[in-house]
């Protein structure tokens, strides 16, 4: 018998450590060559780590949520080969790209914790069913206890189909109305994408003095134009939403105010104005908030913006968006669609200096000079870095966007 020590692989240029977000095995489990044994998250992506050998897991080197340095021991596998092997750096396979907003600033490396088969990570894993985060979320929303399901995936991993079949059999019991006071508490450790989001939000709100400006926009004319364009669209063209029109309006507005399409390095005190308009679209996925980026919106028309936005949104939801597709934005749009509410206070995507928040469209009475008439109205709630953007400049930008949206023909006029 021999033993292989698998090290944390180099998962990307300049990445010194990664966060362990999922174990696919536990101590005592058999593994085959190329079988995925763990998943780690960097600032940009979730990466699967396969086993380079066939054998039995005898030791796990970290717990979920731990930061693991590149080349640190990760797993020990007992094999039929004789002797003891040198540590092996397993190849890493990009699985998903779940980066929140922008790459998080490098953190101080935490030494990985070790665990034996009789305690630590191994004992915790023995009680926790193997399933991906998306399957866990689906099961929780469906009222399913994963401990009641036998997984059909590798190493007993529970798949979405396993949960669907469990529900189809009618094994989910109807929740009973609560009649007793609840006194229990639960501590939930933030890991993976959720922790990245928390870090980015804390960084933005702690370092950027926000100013939020809200203005209502009469969307009646644009909504009529949008309906007409959707009615005549080609089969290969996506259905237009408000966002492509807003993207083009932002492109025109920042041409007159380049300080708004910029990023600010507050450590160096340097503002970088960007000629290219790379618009991030904050999107909610089953794993959390991500920001796919429509690159070079200044060189795209309405339909091109819509197609690229649709493609990126699909990739983000499927977890297949690349690092490049989730980084590099110069200004961001935040939209909750029909759930947009009346007013919001969006948090700036650090190190950008502006974010445009879209609220829901609703029919409201508007005075036309003679009488009240029904109009389709929408509020824009936009936040700015007050160190860079004065209140007057913020208002000027939003008013320019408002005029463009209220008179949509202007969006299509060059110059």
Secondary structure, 3 states (H helix, E strand, C coil): CEEEEEECCCCCCCCCEEEEEEECCCCCCEECCCCEEEEEECCCCEEEEECCCCEEEEEECCCCCCEEECCCEEEEEEECCCEECCCEECCEEEEECCCCCCCCCCCCCCCCCCECCCCCHHHHHHHCCCECHHHHHHHHHCCCCHHHCCCCCHHHCECHHHHHHHHHCCCCCCCCCCCCCCCCCCCCCCCHHHHHHHHHHHHHHHHCCEEEEEEEEECHHHHHHHHHHHHCCCCCCCCCCHHHHHHHHHHHHHHHCCCCCEEEECCCCEEEECCCCCEEEEEEECCEEEEEEECCHHHCCHHHHHHHHHHHHHHHHHCCCCCHHHCCCCEEEEECHHHCCCCCCCCCCCCECEEEEEEEEEEEEEECCCCEEEEEEEEEEEEEECCCCCHHHHHHHHHHHHHHHHCHHHHHCCC
